Amino acid sequence: MLRGKTVVLGVSGSIAAYKIAYLASSLQKLHADVQVIMTRNATQFITPVTFESLTGNKCMVDTFDRNFQFSVEHVALAKKADIFMLAPATANVIAKAAYGLADDMLTTTFLACKCPKYIAPAMNTQMYDNPVTQDNLKRCRDFGMHVIDPSVGYLACGDTGAGKMPEPSVLLDYIIHEIGYPKDLVGKKILVTAGPTREALDPVRYLTNHSTGKMGYAIARVASCRGADVTLVTGPTELEKPRFVEVVPVESARDMFKTMIPISWEQDAVIKAAAVADYRPAQVSQEKLKKKDEELSLVLERTDDILAYLGQHKREGQFLCGFSMETENLVENSRTKLIKKNLDMVVANNLKVEGAGFGTDTNVVTLITREEEISLGKLTKEEVADRILTKIFL
C-alpha cells in the first residue's frame, strides 16, 4: 500500500517514544521507506538501534554526523519525504515548530519539509492545557500543519486527562489516509451501508444475520482515503468506526431505510453492502410463518426492500451498487437482481468459496454490470473495495 512512499518519523523526548517502534514496524510491513529522526532527549527513552533494526535505515540524531553518504542530509530527506509525522511531540518541540526554530536534526528537517506535516502531542495535562501550548498548536495549524488531538487517559506522571499520545494504529490511519491512495475521488459523495440489522420480535429477541460489516467498512475507509466525502450507515457491529467518515448508526432495516433514503438523494454513488435482515422472499411461506410465529410475520411485513426503492427513485447520474451472496448460480441470480432492482452494478460472491463471505479479511467476488462480468481473485477486503470504487468512478 505504501510502496515507494517515504515516511519521516520525528521522535522527541517523551515516555511515549517507545510506541513509535510499533508504528515504524507497521509502516515497514506496508513497504514504506521509514526514516526516523530523534532528538537527543528521545534517545533516553528508546535507542536509535531499535529504529535502525526495524526500518533498515540509519536513525539520525546529530546534525553534523558524518557517518552517511555525503549530502546536505536534512535537505535531502526533506525533499524525499511524502509525509513527516512528529510523534510524540513534546511541548518544547511544538514550540520550536510553531516559531520555525531549527537547532537540531529533527527541527531542521521539519522546517525544510514541504510535504504534509502531522503533529501528535504527548505531555502532561497541565502542559497541554497551558494557554501557551494551545496558542503554539493553533499557530502550527494556521501554518498548515495537522494536529492530531491527544487521547484522554491515565498519564505516566500519574494524572488523568488530555495529553496522551494516540495509539500507533491511530497514527497509522492518519498516514494511510494522507498518502496511501491517490486522491482521485475528491468532490464525490458516496453513501455506504454496512453490517447487519436487527429485527425485534419482542423486548428480548431479534432476528439478524452473520454480517460483520467488514466489507462495507473497507469500502468507506478506502473511499475516504481516495478523497471522497463518505457517509456510512451501519448496523450493529463490533468494528471500530472508521475515521474521516461520517458514521450514522442504525438498528433495524426500517431504521436503515428511513435514515439512508434522504441522504441518498444527494449522493453520486450508493453502495449497499449491508446484509439486511429481510427474510420475506424465501424458504418459508407467509402462511406457515403466521402459524409458527405471528410476531415473526409482523416483523417481516415491516421490512423494506431498500435496493428496489433506490432503483425506482434513482436520479440521473447516480450510481447504485448492491451486493449479492449466493450458494449457487452466482452470475445468473445476481444479474436477475441487477435488472429487477435497476442497479448499475452487483458485487457477487459465493459463500461456498474459501476466503469469501462473512467475517473474513478477504473476499472473492465478481463485479457484474449490464455489459460485463469481472471475476476478481482472492483479495483483501481493502483491495476489493479499491477495485469496486475504480470500476464505479474511473
VOTORZA-138546 format. One record per residue (C-alpha): residue in three letters; x, y, z. Coordinates in Angstrom, 3 decimals, m for minus. Layout:
N
ALA,X,Y,Z
...
This chain:
394
MET,0.000,0.000,0.000
LEU,2.834,2.417,0.862
ARG,5.417,1.033,m1.511
GLY,7.507,3.872,m2.931
LYS,6.430,6.291,m0.177
THR,8.860,7.863,2.297
VAL,7.566,8.422,5.807
VAL,9.675,10.521,8.174
LEU,9.011,9.999,11.871
GLY,10.272,12.693,14.224
VAL,10.605,11.347,17.763
SER,11.051,13.784,20.657
GLY,11.719,13.212,24.353
SER,8.552,11.672,25.777
ILE,7.890,8.367,27.523
ALA,5.526,7.629,24.600
ALA,8.560,7.366,22.289
TYR,8.600,3.582,22.684
LYS,5.222,3.341,20.927
ILE,6.710,4.702,17.723
ALA,8.617,1.441,17.360
TYR,5.259,m0.240,16.741
LEU,4.349,2.441,14.196
ALA,7.683,2.074,12.393
SER,7.198,m1.699,12.235
SER,3.651,m1.354,10.851
LEU,4.832,1.079,8.186
GLN,7.662,m1.254,7.212
LYS,5.176,m4.106,6.737
LEU,3.255,m1.850,4.317
HIS,6.525,m1.443,2.355
ALA,7.084,2.219,3.223
ASP,10.586,3.689,3.332
VAL,10.666,4.685,7.012
GLN,13.161,7.303,8.133
VAL,13.432,8.148,11.836
ILE,14.928,11.306,13.311
MET,15.302,11.606,17.087
THR,16.110,14.414,19.464
ARG,18.887,13.682,21.955
ASN,16.330,13.614,24.755
ALA,14.349,10.946,22.898
THR,17.356,8.617,22.980
GLN,16.944,8.491,26.773
PHE,13.653,6.625,26.287
ILE,14.435,4.369,23.294
THR,17.673,3.777,21.412
PRO,18.329,4.616,17.760
VAL,19.390,0.978,17.257
THR,15.774,m0.099,17.799
PHE,14.569,2.012,14.897
GLU,17.511,1.033,12.703
SER,16.695,m2.638,13.277
LEU,13.020,m2.097,12.416
THR,13.460,0.146,9.371
GLY,16.802,m0.859,7.877
ASN,17.757,2.824,7.740
LYS,20.163,4.847,9.827
CYS,18.364,6.699,12.615
MET,19.521,10.315,12.613
VAL,20.178,12.315,15.755
ASP,23.223,14.526,15.190
THR,23.025,17.281,12.574
PHE,26.792,17.007,11.987
ASP,27.022,13.213,11.905
ARG,29.473,12.248,9.120
ASN,28.579,8.549,9.106
PHE,26.429,8.533,5.973
GLN,26.749,9.156,2.252
PHE,27.537,12.831,1.658
SER,24.632,15.179,1.073
VAL,23.069,18.061,2.903
GLU,21.156,15.419,4.837
HIS,18.274,17.401,6.302
VAL,17.563,18.976,2.904
ALA,17.873,15.682,1.009
LEU,15.493,13.900,3.366
ALA,13.073,16.834,3.368
LYS,12.850,16.662,m0.431
LYS,12.329,12.898,m0.351
ALA,9.598,12.836,2.310
ASP,5.962,12.200,1.398
ILE,4.817,12.865,4.963
PHE,6.510,13.994,8.178
MET,4.906,12.894,11.454
LEU,6.207,14.441,14.650
ALA,5.251,11.885,17.325
PRO,5.471,12.033,20.213
ALA,5.606,15.814,20.095
THR,6.592,17.435,23.387
ALA,5.573,20.961,24.369
ASN,9.152,22.017,23.671
VAL,9.351,20.666,20.126
ILE,5.850,22.013,19.344
ALA,7.025,25.476,20.390
LYS,10.015,25.138,18.046
ALA,7.777,24.029,15.183
ALA,5.403,26.929,15.778
TYR,8.179,29.538,15.537
GLY,10.486,27.917,12.995
LEU,13.374,27.177,15.352
ALA,15.864,24.709,13.900
ASP,18.529,23.827,16.444
ASP,18.862,20.071,15.865
MET,18.472,17.489,13.103
LEU,14.768,16.918,13.781
THR,13.636,20.552,13.776
THR,15.958,21.456,10.892
THR,14.480,18.730,8.692
PHE,10.946,19.550,9.824
LEU,11.425,23.187,8.826
ALA,12.863,22.209,5.438
CYS,9.981,19.857,4.534
LYS,7.234,20.911,2.129
CYS,5.308,17.645,2.476
PRO,2.228,17.298,4.738
LYS,3.232,17.587,8.411
TYR,1.414,15.924,11.290
ILE,1.932,16.629,14.994
ALA,0.840,14.192,17.725
PRO,1.198,15.955,21.107
ALA,2.241,13.939,24.176
MET,2.681,15.631,27.538
ASN,1.260,16.269,30.994
THR,m2.332,17.542,31.038
GLN,m1.384,20.874,32.622
MET,1.295,21.410,29.983
TYR,m1.143,20.554,27.199
ASP,m3.888,22.813,28.573
ASN,m1.480,25.691,29.166
PRO,m2.574,28.658,27.002
VAL,0.968,28.974,25.631
THR,0.912,25.389,24.330
GLN,m2.596,25.820,22.920
ASP,m1.504,29.013,21.181
ASN,1.506,27.201,19.706
LEU,m0.736,24.404,18.414
LYS,m3.076,26.968,16.871
ARG,m0.095,28.643,15.253
CYS,1.001,25.301,13.806
ARG,m2.483,24.738,12.384
ASP,m2.524,28.244,10.913
PHE,0.684,27.397,9.057
GLY,m0.961,24.326,7.516
MET,0.306,21.640,9.873
HIS,m2.123,18.942,11.003
VAL,m2.511,18.444,14.749
ILE,m3.852,15.095,15.943
ASP,m5.849,15.520,19.136
PRO,m4.300,13.612,22.036
SER,m6.190,10.881,23.850
VAL,m7.646,11.292,27.312
GLY,m6.457,8.792,29.881
TYR,m4.025,7.876,32.630
LEU,m0.653,9.543,32.024
ALA,2.838,8.422,33.023
CYS,3.007,11.244,35.580
GLY,0.001,9.809,37.400
ASP,m2.503,12.414,36.232
THR,m5.599,11.584,34.223
GLY,m6.643,13.858,31.384
ALA,m5.789,15.028,27.863
GLY,m2.199,14.718,26.678
LYS,m1.799,11.021,25.988
MET,m0.376,10.252,22.540
PRO,m2.857,8.286,20.384
GLU,m2.079,4.617,19.833
PRO,0.190,3.687,16.885
SER,m2.795,2.240,14.991
VAL,m4.453,5.667,15.059
LEU,m1.313,7.400,13.813
LEU,m1.041,4.786,11.063
ASP,m4.608,5.587,9.952
TYR,m3.648,9.248,9.521
ILE,m0.597,8.325,7.440
ILE,m2.537,5.933,5.204
HIS,m5.319,8.475,4.769
GLU,m2.816,11.109,3.667
ILE,m0.559,9.152,1.300
GLY,m1.951,5.618,0.952
TYR,m4.101,6.270,m2.128
PRO,m4.320,8.806,m4.948
LYS,m6.934,11.471,m4.237
ASP,m8.899,10.730,m7.400
LEU,m12.374,10.824,m5.814
VAL,m12.214,14.366,m4.456
GLY,m15.606,16.025,m4.880
LYS,m17.517,12.723,m4.986
LYS,m20.212,11.947,m2.418
ILE,m20.663,8.301,m1.513
LEU,m23.185,6.603,0.757
VAL,m22.201,3.153,2.047
THR,m24.346,0.828,4.135
ALA,m22.702,m1.900,6.183
GLY,m23.268,m4.552,8.790
PRO,m26.358,m6.477,9.844
THR,m29.705,m5.204,11.003
ARG,m31.736,m6.475,13.929
GLU,m35.486,m7.001,13.673
ALA,m37.070,m7.069,17.123
LEU,m39.519,m9.869,17.895
ASP,m40.080,m8.630,21.447
PRO,m38.012,m6.729,24.070
VAL,m35.624,m9.710,24.317
ARG,m35.428,m11.495,20.946
TYR,m34.451,m10.284,17.493
LEU,m33.683,m11.581,14.002
THR,m30.284,m10.859,12.462
ASN,m27.596,m12.444,10.265
HIS,m23.877,m13.224,10.297
SER,m22.689,m9.983,8.666
THR,m19.738,m8.347,10.444
GLY,m19.679,m5.159,8.353
LYS,m16.035,m5.652,7.309
MET,m16.649,m5.236,3.574
GLY,m18.759,m2.105,3.917
TYR,m16.336,m0.557,6.377
ALA,m13.446,m1.290,3.996
ILE,m15.298,0.484,1.171
ALA,m15.951,3.507,3.384
ARG,m12.301,3.705,4.513
VAL,m10.829,3.364,1.033
ALA,m13.301,5.835,m0.499
SER,m12.372,8.361,2.182
CYS,m8.653,7.767,1.608
ARG,m9.214,8.445,m2.087
GLY,m10.734,11.824,m1.244
ALA,m14.478,11.159,m1.329
ASP,m16.987,12.624,1.089
VAL,m18.316,9.423,2.694
THR,m21.354,8.696,4.835
LEU,m21.513,5.233,6.417
VAL,m24.886,3.989,7.626
THR,m24.096,0.983,9.770
GLY,m25.984,m1.658,11.643
PRO,m24.634,m3.032,14.949
THR,m21.063,m4.307,14.545
GLU,m18.016,m4.982,16.718
LEU,m15.766,m2.950,14.386
GLU,m14.051,0.296,15.286
LYS,m15.788,3.138,13.491
PRO,m13.612,4.394,10.627
ARG,m12.001,7.796,10.948
PHE,m12.572,10.559,8.354
VAL,m16.075,9.182,7.634
GLU,m19.474,10.388,8.835
VAL,m20.917,7.392,10.674
VAL,m24.678,7.012,11.234
PRO,m25.633,4.017,13.422
VAL,m28.970,2.232,12.922
GLU,m30.598,m0.873,14.367
SER,m33.343,m2.274,12.135
ALA,m33.933,m2.475,8.391
ARG,m36.662,0.145,8.757
ASP,m34.189,2.413,10.605
MET,m31.724,1.948,7.764
PHE,m34.390,2.671,5.163
LYS,m35.613,5.855,6.881
THR,m32.076,7.062,7.540
MET,m30.389,6.441,4.227
ILE,m33.127,7.371,1.743
PRO,m32.967,11.154,2.427
ILE,m29.154,11.001,2.420
SER,m29.118,9.074,m0.871
TRP,m30.746,11.922,m2.804
GLU,m27.526,13.962,m2.705
GLN,m25.011,11.168,m3.379
ASP,m23.043,10.418,m6.535
ALA,m23.000,6.727,m5.610
VAL,m24.802,4.470,m3.169
ILE,m23.094,1.201,m2.270
LYS,m25.286,m1.139,m0.266
ALA,m23.001,m3.661,1.416
ALA,m25.318,m4.168,4.397
ALA,m26.844,m7.599,4.936
VAL,m30.341,m6.504,5.899
ALA,m32.325,m8.993,7.969
ASP,m35.175,m9.268,5.466
TYR,m36.351,m12.858,5.075
ARG,m39.640,m12.282,3.275
PRO,m38.959,m13.818,m0.139
ALA,m37.539,m17.199,0.537
GLN,m37.851,m20.561,2.104
VAL,m40.975,m20.379,4.264
SER,m44.354,m19.077,3.133
GLN,m46.046,m16.233,4.980
GLU,m48.900,m18.583,5.835
LYS,m46.557,m21.023,7.556
LEU,m44.775,m18.216,9.317
LYS,m48.066,m16.963,10.753
LYS,m48.889,m20.423,12.016
LYS,m45.431,m20.812,13.506
ASP,m44.896,m17.354,14.947
GLU,m47.316,m14.472,14.498
GLU,m44.752,m11.981,15.828
LEU,m42.177,m13.058,13.239
SER,m44.664,m12.471,10.442
LEU,m45.359,m8.952,11.673
VAL,m41.650,m8.183,11.747
LEU,m41.190,m9.367,8.171
GLU,m44.092,m7.273,6.949
ARG,m42.408,m4.161,8.340
THR,m39.165,m4.599,6.387
ASP,m38.418,m2.700,3.194
ASP,m36.510,m3.633,0.051
ILE,m34.043,m0.757,0.199
LEU,m32.283,m1.512,m3.083
ALA,m35.543,m1.824,m5.007
TYR,m36.699,1.555,m3.690
LEU,m33.379,3.180,m4.595
GLY,m33.571,1.705,m8.084
GLN,m37.109,3.006,m8.584
HIS,m36.100,6.504,m7.465
LYS,m32.585,6.698,m8.911
ARG,m31.705,10.185,m10.060
GLU,m29.820,10.919,m13.270
GLY,m26.089,10.362,m12.954
GLN,m26.328,8.395,m9.727
PHE,m24.605,5.002,m9.493
LEU,m26.236,2.225,m7.474
CYS,m24.226,m0.799,m6.375
GLY,m25.645,m3.748,m4.472
PHE,m24.149,m6.926,m3.050
SER,m25.317,m10.446,m3.712
MET,m24.401,m13.524,m1.691
GLU,m25.221,m16.806,m3.390
THR,m24.556,m20.504,m2.854
GLU,m25.333,m21.467,m6.469
ASN,m25.950,m19.875,m9.884
LEU,m23.891,m16.885,m8.787
VAL,m23.929,m14.876,m12.009
GLU,m27.471,m15.715,m13.069
ASN,m29.069,m14.897,m9.724
SER,m27.015,m11.738,m9.317
ARG,m27.815,m10.487,m12.809
THR,m31.515,m11.036,m12.123
LYS,m31.145,m8.856,m9.044
LEU,m29.276,m6.213,m11.076
ILE,m32.068,m5.908,m13.650
LYS,m35.026,m6.337,m11.309
LYS,m33.845,m3.623,m8.929
ASN,m32.489,m1.249,m11.617
LEU,m28.904,m1.298,m10.323
ASP,m25.743,m0.283,m12.133
MET,m23.569,m2.990,m10.594
VAL,m23.802,m6.011,m8.333
VAL,m20.855,m7.335,m6.361
ALA,m21.471,m11.067,m6.128
ASN,m19.693,m13.619,m4.013
ASN,m20.234,m17.306,m3.415
LEU,m20.477,m18.224,0.249
LYS,m19.054,m21.681,m0.516
VAL,m15.727,m20.301,m1.778
GLU,m12.835,m20.301,0.696
GLY,m11.842,m16.782,1.704
ALA,m15.212,m15.219,0.840
GLY,m18.280,m14.259,2.824
PHE,m18.929,m13.098,6.359
GLY,m16.253,m12.413,8.956
THR,m13.177,m12.921,6.773
ASP,m10.449,m10.384,5.977
THR,m10.512,m11.443,2.317
ASN,m13.156,m11.785,m0.353
VAL,m13.645,m13.445,m3.731
VAL,m16.123,m11.502,m5.832
THR,m17.452,m10.980,m9.335
LEU,m18.338,m7.454,m10.472
ILE,m21.470,m7.674,m12.623
THR,m22.793,m4.821,m14.758
ARG,m25.237,m4.861,m17.642
GLU,m22.314,m5.064,m20.079
GLU,m19.757,m7.359,m18.428
GLU,m18.659,m9.664,m15.638
ILE,m15.257,m9.228,m13.976
SER,m14.082,m12.021,m11.696
LEU,m11.563,m10.984,m9.073
GLY,m9.280,m13.439,m7.370
LYS,m8.861,m13.735,m3.641
LEU,m8.051,m10.236,m2.359
THR,m8.129,m8.402,0.940
LYS,m11.362,m6.544,1.502
GLU,m9.496,m3.234,1.154
GLU,m8.220,m4.372,m2.257
VAL,m11.736,m5.422,m3.271
ALA,m13.042,m2.040,m2.105
ASP,m10.424,m0.261,m4.198
ARG,m11.390,m2.255,m7.311
ILE,m15.113,m1.584,m6.752
LEU,m14.560,2.167,m6.443
THR,m12.326,2.248,m9.521
LYS,m14.985,0.407,m11.534
ILE,m17.673,2.839,m10.417
PHE,m15.889,6.130,m10.979
LEU,m12.956,5.645,m13.381
